[in-house]
């Protein structure tokens, strides 16, 4: 079964709780993680050192303790990036 949306293949954290993403279709976008940093589980992402542990897990972006964000949210709620990756 084919993916219905592109999948993140590379991620670079920015200091303002945004991430730069490259998708498997070649698109490069920026995603704002800050609205997701709430509660005990996702609140850990608000720690700048922990935020930097973001990585692609084959489907979406995730952190070392298992926090992840819905891949549809990551793709559809990100904005095109005009600079260099």
C-alpha positions as a Python dict, from the first residue, in 0.01 Angstrom:
ca = {
    (1, 'X'): (0, 0, 0),
    (2, 'X'): (144, 337, -101),
    (3, 'X'): (182, 629, 138),
    (4, 'X'): (-86, 891, 96),
    (5, 'X'): (152, 1170, 188),
    (6, 'X'): (530, 1220, 166),
    (7, 'X'): (742, 1090, 453),
    (8, 'X'): (1008, 1290, 639),
    (9, 'X'): (1355, 1152, 564),
    (10, 'X'): (1579, 1416, 728),
    (11, 'X'): (1526, 1656, 1015),
    (12, 'X'): (1733, 1942, 1159),
    (13, 'X'): (1622, 2114, 1482),
    (14, 'X'): (1614, 2493, 1498),
    (15, 'X'): (1654, 2675, 1833),
    (16, 'X'): (1299, 2819, 1824),
    (17, 'X'): (1124, 2476, 1842),
    (18, 'X'): (1094, 2450, 1468),
    (19, 'X'): (1243, 2174, 1257),
    (20, 'X'): (1367, 2177, 901),
    (21, 'X'): (1244, 1870, 714),
    (22, 'X'): (1326, 1698, 388),
    (23, 'X'): (1055, 1468, 256),
    (24, 'X'): (1090, 1166, 28),
    (25, 'X'): (935, 1364, -259),
    (26, 'X'): (1217, 1624, -241),
    (27, 'X'): (1014, 1895, -67),
    (28, 'X'): (1186, 2092, 210),
    (29, 'X'): (960, 2241, 476),
    (30, 'X'): (963, 2393, 825),
    (31, 'X'): (740, 2258, 1102),
    (32, 'X'): (663, 2442, 1426),
    (33, 'X'): (672, 2193, 1716),
    (34, 'X'): (591, 2450, 1988),
    (35, 'X'): (210, 2394, 1989),
    (36, 'X'): (273, 2027, 2071),
    (37, 'X'): (489, 2090, 2380),
    (38, 'X'): (230, 2035, 2652),
    (39, 'X'): (176, 1795, 2941),
    (40, 'X'): (409, 1549, 3106),
    (41, 'X'): (479, 1335, 2799),
    (42, 'X'): (526, 1601, 2528),
    (43, 'X'): (643, 1868, 2772),
    (44, 'X'): (988, 1706, 2771),
    (45, 'X'): (1031, 1836, 2415),
    (46, 'X'): (1036, 2187, 2564),
    (47, 'X'): (1381, 2116, 2710),
    (48, 'X'): (1619, 2258, 2444),
    (49, 'X'): (1872, 1976, 2485),
    (50, 'X'): (1602, 1711, 2458),
    (51, 'X'): (1442, 1889, 2161),
    (52, 'X'): (1773, 1850, 1973),
    (53, 'X'): (1741, 1469, 1990),
    (54, 'X'): (1468, 1479, 1722),
    (55, 'X'): (1512, 1224, 1445),
    (56, 'X'): (1317, 1059, 1163),
    (57, 'X'): (1185, 716, 1253),
    (58, 'X'): (1081, 604, 904),
    (59, 'X'): (733, 754, 932),
    (60, 'X'): (755, 1085, 1114),
    (61, 'X'): (971, 1284, 1356),
    (62, 'X'): (1032, 1141, 1702),
    (63, 'X'): (1241, 1187, 2015),
    (64, 'X'): (1454, 944, 2213),
    (65, 'X'): (1187, 857, 2473),
    (66, 'X'): (922, 780, 2211),
    (67, 'X'): (738, 1109, 2167),
    (68, 'X'): (633, 1153, 1807),
    (69, 'X'): (397, 1369, 1605),
    (70, 'X'): (139, 1240, 1359),
    (71, 'X'): (302, 1223, 1014),
    (72, 'X'): (-2, 1393, 857),
    (73, 'X'): (38, 1686, 1097),
    (74, 'X'): (408, 1710, 1022),
    (75, 'X'): (355, 1724, 646),
    (76, 'X'): (30, 1919, 610),
    (77, 'X'): (104, 2174, 886),
    (78, 'X'): (455, 2259, 770),
    (79, 'X'): (546, 2547, 542),
    (80, 'X'): (774, 2549, 237),
    (81, 'X'): (1136, 2644, 306),
    (82, 'X'): (1307, 2866, 51),
    (83, 'X'): (1669, 2838, 169),
    (84, 'X'): (1932, 2566, 155),
    (85, 'X'): (1890, 2246, 351),
}
